[in-house]
Amino acid sequence: MTRKCGWINEILKRVTLERYENRRKEIIHRKGRDLQKLAGKKLHIDKNLKERYSPMDEIV
């Protein structure tokens, strides 16, 4: 880009960074909520996986 457009680039950079940050925060927040919801189910899932795929199966 030419020098004239430098300030436009700066503004665009700032806007995209802000959007990126907001999106990241939103995603992290959503993941946190989903993880809290799944916390109860996860133990159940882990138990099933351990029963199905035990380390002994991998060795044999």
C-alpha positions as a printed NumPy array, in Angstrom:
array([[  0.   ,   0.   ,   0.   ],
       [  1.059,   3.57 ,  -0.533],
       [  1.801,   5.903,   2.309],
       [ -1.49 ,   7.778,   1.863],
       [ -3.406,   4.635,   2.818],
       [ -1.357,   4.026,   5.956],
       [ -3.933,   5.486,   8.331],
       [ -6.708,   3.471,   6.658],
       [ -4.7  ,   0.318,   7.252],
       [ -4.224,   1.253,  10.893],
       [ -7.967,   1.715,  11.372],
       [ -8.722,  -1.571,   9.611],
       [ -6.132,  -3.368,  11.712],
       [ -7.647,  -2.009,  14.922],
       [-11.182,  -2.916,  13.875],
       [-10.235,  -6.452,  12.887],
       [ -8.267,  -6.925,  16.103],
       [-11.229,  -5.744,  18.172],
       [-13.544,  -8.086,  16.304],
       [-11.106, -10.951,  16.768],
       [-10.794, -10.28 ,  20.501],
       [-14.562, -10.065,  20.95 ],
       [-15.098, -13.249,  18.992],
       [-12.419, -15.048,  21.008],
       [-13.968, -13.943,  24.297],
       [-17.403, -15.019,  23.093],
       [-16.105, -18.439,  22.05 ],
       [-14.255, -18.924,  25.345],
       [-17.37 , -17.899,  27.268],
       [-19.556, -20.28 ,  25.263],
       [-17.084, -23.134,  25.72 ],
       [-17.054, -22.464,  29.446],
       [-20.827, -22.692,  29.616],
       [-20.899, -25.851,  27.506],
       [-18.191, -27.433,  29.644],
       [-20.178, -26.681,  32.784],
       [-23.216, -28.325,  31.213],
       [-21.164, -31.331,  30.146],
       [-19.301, -31.657,  33.435],
       [-21.873, -34.122,  34.785],
       [-22.083, -36.079,  31.537],
       [-18.305, -36.161,  31.038],
       [-17.657, -38.44 ,  34.002],
       [-20.203, -40.854,  32.608],
       [-18.598, -40.73 ,  29.143],
       [-15.097, -41.245,  30.578],
       [-16.296, -44.283,  32.494],
       [-17.782, -45.8  ,  29.332],
       [-14.596, -45.131,  27.361],
       [-12.431, -46.73 ,  30.034],
       [-14.618, -49.813,  30.019],
       [-14.583, -50.05 ,  26.242],
       [-10.941, -49.111,  25.564],
       [ -8.725, -50.192,  28.391],
       [ -4.938, -49.756,  28.093],
       [ -4.547, -53.553,  28.126],
       [ -6.304, -53.795,  24.743],
       [ -3.707, -51.492,  23.192],
       [ -0.785, -53.575,  24.467],
       [ -2.234, -56.826,  23.087]])
